[in-house]
Amino acid sequence: MPRHGAALALLLIAASLLFACSRDRGSRSGVCSCQDSGALVDPGLVAYLSRARAAHHVADAHETEGNLSEAARELDRLVAGPRPAHAGVYAEVDEVLADTQARLADIRSRLGDFESAARHVELGLASAKEPTYFRGHLFEMLGLVNERQSAALKSKGDMAEAEAARRRALDAFEQAMKIQDAVIQNAVKNRGRRR
């Protein structure tokens, strides 16, 4: 599985299942109503999710070739690109943005641009405000960014700043674990309610 993880893949699989609804059953509004489930499929949302998947595939190809800068450029295009109408209504858009910002933080920190990497985490957290896997993953990535920065500072002999970065990494990892614990507990609680 590519570095950006299974989250985006699962999200996109869910969207492709939504797309199983044929367009000729929909209304003229551009939204397809699925008769079986009552769910609505927005063609703009499906196109956005497909665009995101393609962008991550292109970034994967650049990353495989060792060209991290080009991988980051492709993902920058995705986060700056068009979004479906009423994007704020769809959790999937926020999840794609959060996941992409996490991947950008990973890539930029591997390039040694720790300031930019931290900024990507901040932008991702603005998209993932609720305690979800995506918010927890962003804190995990912040921990990794700080861990890499600590190693870079240590190699330069800046032990005090390296230690400060190491402590920030541990704090971020702790925050990630708390969020993911809450996500797990909520999932267990919700599963129990469905029985």
CYANA upper distance limits for C-alpha pairs under 8 A (distance plus 0.5 A):
  1 MET  CA      5 GLY  CA      6.77
  1 MET  CA      6 ALA  CA      7.45
  2 PRO  CA     60 ASP  CA      7.19
  3 ARG  CA    103 ARG  CA      8.13
  4 HIS  CA      8 LEU  CA      7.92
  4 HIS  CA     99 ASP  CA      7.84
  4 HIS  CA    100 THR  CA      8.25
  4 HIS  CA    102 ALA  CA      8.38
  4 HIS  CA    103 ARG  CA      6.14
  5 GLY  CA      9 ALA  CA      7.99
  6 ALA  CA     10 LEU  CA      6.59
  7 ALA  CA     11 LEU  CA      6.69
  7 ALA  CA     99 ASP  CA      8.24
  8 LEU  CA     12 LEU  CA      6.59
  8 LEU  CA     53 ARG  CA      8.26
  8 LEU  CA     96 VAL  CA      7.23
  8 LEU  CA     99 ASP  CA      7.43
  9 ALA  CA     13 ILE  CA      6.62
  9 ALA  CA     53 ARG  CA      8.25
 10 LEU  CA     14 ALA  CA      6.75
 11 LEU  CA     15 ALA  CA      6.91
 11 LEU  CA     92 GLU  CA      7.66
 12 LEU  CA     16 SER  CA      6.67
 12 LEU  CA     49 LEU  CA      6.68
 12 LEU  CA     50 SER  CA      7.80
 12 LEU  CA     53 ARG  CA      7.60
 13 ILE  CA     17 LEU  CA      6.81
 14 ALA  CA     18 LEU  CA      6.96
 15 ALA  CA     19 PHE  CA      6.87
 15 ALA  CA     46 VAL  CA      6.77
 15 ALA  CA     49 LEU  CA      7.60
 16 SER  CA     20 ALA  CA      7.26
 16 SER  CA     46 VAL  CA      7.89
 18 LEU  CA     41 VAL  CA      6.77
 19 PHE  CA     41 VAL  CA      7.22
 19 PHE  CA     46 VAL  CA      7.42
 21 CYS  CA     25 ARG  CA      8.26
 21 CYS  CA     32 CYS  CA      7.37
 21 CYS  CA     33 SER  CA      7.95
 21 CYS  CA     34 CYS  CA      6.06
 21 CYS  CA     41 VAL  CA      8.10
 22 SER  CA     26 GLY  CA      7.99
 22 SER  CA     32 CYS  CA      7.78
 22 SER  CA     34 CYS  CA      8.47
 23 ARG  CA     32 CYS  CA      6.34
 25 ARG  CA     32 CYS  CA      7.08
 25 ARG  CA     33 SER  CA      7.39
 25 ARG  CA     34 CYS  CA      8.03
 26 GLY  CA     30 GLY  CA      7.62
 26 GLY  CA     31 VAL  CA      6.59
 26 GLY  CA     32 CYS  CA      4.43
 26 GLY  CA     33 SER  CA      5.74
 26 GLY  CA     34 CYS  CA      8.17
 27 SER  CA     31 VAL  CA      6.86
 27 SER  CA     32 CYS  CA      6.84
 27 SER  CA     33 SER  CA      7.86
 30 GLY  CA     42 ASP  CA      7.33
 30 GLY  CA     43 PRO  CA      7.19
 31 VAL  CA     40 LEU  CA      6.83
 31 VAL  CA     41 VAL  CA      6.04
 31 VAL  CA     42 ASP  CA      5.25
 31 VAL  CA     43 PRO  CA      6.95
 32 CYS  CA     40 LEU  CA      6.09
 32 CYS  CA     41 VAL  CA      5.47
 32 CYS  CA     42 ASP  CA      7.00
 32 CYS  CA     43 PRO  CA      8.15
 33 SER  CA     38 GLY  CA      6.90
 33 SER  CA     39 ALA  CA      6.52
 33 SER  CA     40 LEU  CA      5.09
 33 SER  CA     41 VAL  CA      6.87
 34 CYS  CA     38 GLY  CA      5.84
 34 CYS  CA     39 ALA  CA      6.04
 34 CYS  CA     40 LEU  CA      6.70
 34 CYS  CA     41 VAL  CA      8.07
 35 GLN  CA     39 ALA  CA      8.31
 41 VAL  CA     45 LEU  CA      8.15
 41 VAL  CA     46 VAL  CA      8.00
 42 ASP  CA     46 VAL  CA      6.90
 43 PRO  CA     47 ALA  CA      6.54
 44 GLY  CA     48 TYR  CA      6.53
 44 GLY  CA     83 ARG  CA      8.30
 44 GLY  CA     84 PRO  CA      5.39
 44 GLY  CA     85 ALA  CA      7.53
 45 LEU  CA     49 LEU  CA      6.68
 45 LEU  CA     83 ARG  CA      8.33
 45 LEU  CA     84 PRO  CA      5.97
 45 LEU  CA     87 ALA  CA      8.40
 45 LEU  CA     93 VAL  CA      8.28
 46 VAL  CA     50 SER  CA      6.67
 47 ALA  CA     51 ARG  CA      6.51
 48 TYR  CA     52 ALA  CA      6.65
 48 TYR  CA     83 ARG  CA      6.97
 48 TYR  CA     84 PRO  CA      7.07
 48 TYR  CA     93 VAL  CA      8.48
 49 LEU  CA     53 ARG  CA      6.73
 49 LEU  CA     93 VAL  CA      8.26
 49 LEU  CA     96 VAL  CA      8.26
 50 SER  CA     54 ALA  CA      6.73
 51 ARG  CA     55 ALA  CA      6.64
 51 ARG  CA     78 LEU  CA      8.37
 52 ALA  CA     56 HIS  CA      6.75
 52 ALA  CA     78 LEU  CA      7.07
 52 ALA  CA     96 VAL  CA      7.80
 53 ARG  CA     57 HIS  CA      6.79
 54 ALA  CA     58 VAL  CA      6.78
 55 ALA  CA     59 ALA  CA      6.66
 55 ALA  CA     74 GLU  CA      6.79
 55 ALA  CA     75 LEU  CA      6.92
 55 ALA  CA     78 LEU  CA      7.15
 56 HIS  CA     60 ASP  CA      6.50
 56 HIS  CA     74 GLU  CA      8.38
 56 HIS  CA     75 LEU  CA      7.47
 57 HIS  CA     61 ALA  CA      6.83
 58 VAL  CA     62 HIS  CA      6.91
 58 VAL  CA     71 ALA  CA      7.68
 58 VAL  CA     74 GLU  CA      7.62
 59 ALA  CA     63 GLU  CA      6.51
 59 ALA  CA     70 GLU  CA      7.75
 59 ALA  CA     71 ALA  CA      4.61
 59 ALA  CA     72 ALA  CA      7.53
 59 ALA  CA     74 GLU  CA      6.53
 59 ALA  CA     75 LEU  CA      7.30
 60 ASP  CA     64 THR  CA      6.53
 60 ASP  CA     71 ALA  CA      7.48
 61 ALA  CA     65 GLU  CA      6.90
 61 ALA  CA     71 ALA  CA      8.28
 62 HIS  CA     66 GLY  CA      6.86
 62 HIS  CA     67 ASN  CA      5.58
 62 HIS  CA     68 LEU  CA      7.00
 62 HIS  CA     70 GLU  CA      6.61
 62 HIS  CA     71 ALA  CA      5.65
 63 GLU  CA     67 ASN  CA      5.84
 63 GLU  CA     68 LEU  CA      5.84
 63 GLU  CA     70 GLU  CA      8.44
 63 GLU  CA     71 ALA  CA      6.35
 67 ASN  CA     71 ALA  CA      6.97
 68 LEU  CA     72 ALA  CA      6.63
 68 LEU  CA    107 ILE  CA      6.88
 68 LEU  CA    111 LEU  CA      7.86
 69 SER  CA     73 ARG  CA      6.68
 69 SER  CA    111 LEU  CA      8.42
 70 GLU  CA     74 GLU  CA      6.75
 71 ALA  CA     75 LEU  CA      6.97
 71 ALA  CA    107 ILE  CA      8.47
 72 ALA  CA     76 ASP  CA      6.52
 72 ALA  CA    104 LEU  CA      6.49
 72 ALA  CA    107 ILE  CA      7.12
 72 ALA  CA    108 ARG  CA      7.87
 73 ARG  CA     77 ARG  CA      6.81
 74 GLU  CA     78 LEU  CA      7.08
 75 LEU  CA     79 VAL  CA      6.97
 75 LEU  CA    100 THR  CA      7.24
 75 LEU  CA    104 LEU  CA      7.46
 76 ASP  CA     80 ALA  CA      6.63
 76 ASP  CA    104 LEU  CA      8.32
 77 ARG  CA     81 GLY  CA      6.20
 79 VAL  CA     97 LEU  CA      6.81
 79 VAL  CA    100 THR  CA      7.87
 79 VAL  CA    101 GLN  CA      8.35
 83 ARG  CA     87 ALA  CA      6.65
 83 ARG  CA     93 VAL  CA      8.25
 86 HIS  CA     90 TYR  CA      8.04
 87 ALA  CA     93 VAL  CA      6.80
 88 GLY  CA     93 VAL  CA      7.99
 88 GLY  CA     94 ASP  CA      8.08
 90 TYR  CA     94 ASP  CA      7.66
 91 ALA  CA     95 GLU  CA      6.62
 92 GLU  CA     96 VAL  CA      6.59
 93 VAL  CA     97 LEU  CA      6.72
 94 ASP  CA     98 ALA  CA      6.52
 94 ASP  CA    127 SER  CA      5.50
 94 ASP  CA    128 ALA  CA      6.88
 95 GLU  CA     99 ASP  CA      6.49
 95 GLU  CA    127 SER  CA      7.63
 95 GLU  CA    128 ALA  CA      7.27
 95 GLU  CA    134 PHE  CA      7.00
 96 VAL  CA    100 THR  CA      6.45
 97 LEU  CA    101 GLN  CA      6.52
 97 LEU  CA    124 GLY  CA      6.95
 97 LEU  CA    127 SER  CA      7.07
 98 ALA  CA    102 ALA  CA      6.70
 98 ALA  CA    123 LEU  CA      8.12
 98 ALA  CA    124 GLY  CA      4.68
 98 ALA  CA    125 LEU  CA      7.20
 98 ALA  CA    127 SER  CA      6.16
 98 ALA  CA    128 ALA  CA      6.52
 98 ALA  CA    134 PHE  CA      6.78
 98 ALA  CA    135 ARG  CA      7.95
 98 ALA  CA    138 LEU  CA      7.90
 99 ASP  CA    103 ARG  CA      6.83
 99 ASP  CA    124 GLY  CA      7.78
 99 ASP  CA    134 PHE  CA      6.84
 99 ASP  CA    137 HIS  CA      8.46
 99 ASP  CA    138 LEU  CA      8.22
100 THR  CA    104 LEU  CA      6.65
100 THR  CA    124 GLY  CA      8.31
101 GLN  CA    105 ALA  CA      6.63
101 GLN  CA    120 HIS  CA      5.66
101 GLN  CA    121 VAL  CA      6.67
101 GLN  CA    123 LEU  CA      7.32
101 GLN  CA    124 GLY  CA      5.64
102 ALA  CA    106 ASP  CA      6.81
102 ALA  CA    120 HIS  CA      7.22
102 ALA  CA    121 VAL  CA      6.47
102 ALA  CA    124 GLY  CA      7.11
102 ALA  CA    137 HIS  CA      7.81
102 ALA  CA    138 LEU  CA      6.01
102 ALA  CA    141 MET  CA      6.75
103 ARG  CA    107 ILE  CA      6.74
104 LEU  CA    108 ARG  CA      6.42
104 LEU  CA    117 ALA  CA      7.33
104 LEU  CA    120 HIS  CA      6.96
105 ALA  CA    109 SER  CA      6.46
105 ALA  CA    116 SER  CA      7.77
105 ALA  CA    117 ALA  CA      4.47
105 ALA  CA    118 ALA  CA      7.01
105 ALA  CA    119 ARG  CA      8.27
105 ALA  CA    120 HIS  CA      5.84
105 ALA  CA    121 VAL  CA      6.69
105 ALA  CA    141 MET  CA      7.47
105 ALA  CA    142 LEU  CA      8.23
105 ALA  CA    145 VAL  CA      7.68
106 ASP  CA    110 ARG  CA      6.74
106 ASP  CA    117 ALA  CA      7.35
106 ASP  CA    141 MET  CA      7.11
106 ASP  CA    144 LEU  CA      8.17
106 ASP  CA    145 VAL  CA      7.36
107 ILE  CA    111 LEU  CA      6.86
107 ILE  CA    117 ALA  CA      8.25
108 ARG  CA    112 GLY  CA      6.89
108 ARG  CA    113 ASP  CA      5.79
108 ARG  CA    114 PHE  CA      7.25
108 ARG  CA    116 SER  CA      7.11
108 ARG  CA    117 ALA  CA      5.70
109 SER  CA    113 ASP  CA      5.73
109 SER  CA    114 PHE  CA      5.54
109 SER  CA    116 SER  CA      8.32
109 SER  CA    117 ALA  CA      5.96
109 SER  CA    145 VAL  CA      6.10
109 SER  CA    148 ARG  CA      7.46
109 SER  CA    149 GLN  CA      8.16
110 ARG  CA    148 ARG  CA      8.17
112 GLY  CA    149 GLN  CA      8.04
113 ASP  CA    117 ALA  CA      6.74
114 PHE  CA    118 ALA  CA      6.63
114 PHE  CA    145 VAL  CA      7.01
114 PHE  CA    146 ASN  CA      8.19
114 PHE  CA    149 GLN  CA      6.95
115 GLU  CA    119 ARG  CA      6.82
116 SER  CA    120 HIS  CA      6.82
117 ALA  CA    121 VAL  CA      7.05
117 ALA  CA    145 VAL  CA      7.29
118 ALA  CA    122 GLU  CA      6.90
118 ALA  CA    142 LEU  CA      7.06
118 ALA  CA    145 VAL  CA      7.60
119 ARG  CA    123 LEU  CA      6.76
120 HIS  CA    124 GLY  CA      6.59
121 VAL  CA    125 LEU  CA      6.63
121 VAL  CA    138 LEU  CA      6.40
121 VAL  CA    139 PHE  CA      8.09
121 VAL  CA    141 MET  CA      7.92
121 VAL  CA    142 LEU  CA      6.91
122 GLU  CA    126 ALA  CA      6.94
123 LEU  CA    127 SER  CA      7.33
124 GLY  CA    128 ALA  CA      6.76
124 GLY  CA    135 ARG  CA      8.31
124 GLY  CA    138 LEU  CA      7.37
125 LEU  CA    129 LYS  CA      6.53
125 LEU  CA    135 ARG  CA      6.71
125 LEU  CA    138 LEU  CA      7.35
128 ALA  CA    132 THR  CA      7.82
128 ALA  CA    134 PHE  CA      6.85
128 ALA  CA    135 ARG  CA      5.69
129 LYS  CA    135 ARG  CA      7.41
130 GLU  CA    135 ARG  CA      7.55
131 PRO  CA    135 ARG  CA      6.50
131 PRO  CA    136 GLY  CA      7.59
131 PRO  CA    179 ILE  CA      6.31
131 PRO  CA    180 GLN  CA      8.28
131 PRO  CA    182 ALA  CA      7.70
131 PRO  CA    183 VAL  CA      7.11
132 THR  CA    136 GLY  CA      6.89
132 THR  CA    179 ILE  CA      7.58
132 THR  CA    180 GLN  CA      7.69
132 THR  CA    183 VAL  CA      6.37
133 TYR  CA    137 HIS  CA      6.49
133 TYR  CA    179 ILE  CA      8.09
133 TYR  CA    180 GLN  CA      6.67
133 TYR  CA    183 VAL  CA      7.18
134 PHE  CA    138 LEU  CA      6.77
135 ARG  CA    139 PHE  CA      7.09
135 ARG  CA    176 ALA  CA      8.26
135 ARG  CA    179 ILE  CA      7.92
136 GLY  CA    140 GLU  CA      6.74
136 GLY  CA    175 GLN  CA      7.87
136 GLY  CA    176 ALA  CA      4.92
136 GLY  CA    177 MET  CA      7.56
136 GLY  CA    178 LYS  CA      8.47
136 GLY  CA    179 ILE  CA      5.77
136 GLY  CA    180 GLN  CA      6.22
137 HIS  CA    141 MET  CA      6.61
137 HIS  CA    176 ALA  CA      7.02
138 LEU  CA    142 LEU  CA      6.64
138 LEU  CA    176 ALA  CA      8.12
139 PHE  CA    143 GLY  CA      6.72
139 PHE  CA    172 ALA  CA      5.81
139 PHE  CA    173 PHE  CA      6.89
139 PHE  CA    175 GLN  CA      6.94
139 PHE  CA    176 ALA  CA      5.46
140 GLU  CA    144 LEU  CA      6.91
140 GLU  CA    172 ALA  CA      6.81
140 GLU  CA    173 PHE  CA      5.74
140 GLU  CA    175 GLN  CA      8.42
140 GLU  CA    176 ALA  CA      5.76
141 MET  CA    145 VAL  CA      6.60
142 LEU  CA    146 ASN  CA      6.70
142 LEU  CA    169 ALA  CA      7.38
142 LEU  CA    172 ALA  CA      6.59
142 LEU  CA    173 PHE  CA      8.29
143 GLY  CA    147 GLU  CA      6.51
143 GLY  CA    168 ARG  CA      7.44
143 GLY  CA    169 ALA  CA      4.40
143 GLY  CA    170 LEU  CA      6.90
143 GLY  CA    171 ASP  CA      7.89
143 GLY  CA    172 ALA  CA      5.28
143 GLY  CA    173 PHE  CA      5.76
144 LEU  CA    148 ARG  CA      6.62
144 LEU  CA    169 ALA  CA      7.02
145 VAL  CA    149 GLN  CA      6.65
145 VAL  CA    169 ALA  CA      7.95
146 ASN  CA    150 SER  CA      6.48
146 ASN  CA    165 ALA  CA      5.75
146 ASN  CA    166 ARG  CA      6.85
146 ASN  CA    168 ARG  CA      6.83
146 ASN  CA    169 ALA  CA      5.36
147 GLU  CA    151 ALA  CA      6.90
147 GLU  CA    165 ALA  CA      7.11
147 GLU  CA    166 ARG  CA      6.13
147 GLU  CA    169 ALA  CA      5.92
148 ARG  CA    152 ALA  CA      6.75
149 GLN  CA    153 LEU  CA      6.62
149 GLN  CA    162 ALA  CA      7.72
149 GLN  CA    165 ALA  CA      7.02
150 SER  CA    154 LYS  CA      6.54
150 SER  CA    161 GLU  CA      7.79
150 SER  CA    162 ALA  CA      4.68
150 SER  CA    163 GLU  CA      7.16
150 SER  CA    164 ALA  CA      8.19
150 SER  CA    165 ALA  CA      5.50
150 SER  CA    166 ARG  CA      6.00
151 ALA  CA    155 SER  CA      6.69
151 ALA  CA    162 ALA  CA      7.23
152 ALA  CA    156 LYS  CA      7.05
152 ALA  CA    162 ALA  CA      8.20
153 LEU  CA    157 GLY  CA      6.90
153 LEU  CA    158 ASP  CA      5.76
153 LEU  CA    159 MET  CA      7.40
153 LEU  CA    161 GLU  CA      7.18
153 LEU  CA    162 ALA  CA      5.55
154 LYS  CA    158 ASP  CA      5.95
154 LYS  CA    159 MET  CA      5.95
154 LYS  CA    162 ALA  CA      5.84
158 ASP  CA    162 ALA  CA      6.58
159 MET  CA    163 GLU  CA      6.56
160 ALA  CA    164 ALA  CA      6.87
161 GLU  CA    165 ALA  CA      6.65
162 ALA  CA    166 ARG  CA      6.63
163 GLU  CA    167 ARG  CA      6.72
164 ALA  CA    168 ARG  CA      6.79
165 ALA  CA    169 ALA  CA      6.65
166 ARG  CA    170 LEU  CA      6.86
167 ARG  CA    171 ASP  CA      6.73
168 ARG  CA    172 ALA  CA      6.65
169 ALA  CA    173 PHE  CA      6.66
170 LEU  CA    174 GLU  CA      6.60
171 ASP  CA    175 GLN  CA      6.73
172 ALA  CA    176 ALA  CA      6.67
173 PHE  CA    177 MET  CA      6.75
174 GLU  CA    178 LYS  CA      6.82
175 GLN  CA    179 ILE  CA      6.77
176 ALA  CA    180 GLN  CA      6.65
177 MET  CA    181 ASP  CA      6.45
178 LYS  CA    182 ALA  CA      6.82
179 ILE  CA    183 VAL  CA      6.77
180 GLN  CA    184 ILE  CA      6.59
181 ASP  CA    185 GLN  CA      6.64
182 ALA  CA    186 ASN  CA      6.55
183 VAL  CA    187 ALA  CA      6.65
184 ILE  CA    188 VAL  CA      6.74
185 GLN  CA    189 LYS  CA      6.62
186 ASN  CA    190 ASN  CA      6.49
187 ALA  CA    191 ARG  CA      6.55
188 VAL  CA    192 GLY  CA      6.74
189 LYS  CA    193 ARG  CA      6.97
190 ASN  CA    194 ARG  CA      7.00
191 ARG  CA    195 ARG  CA      7.26
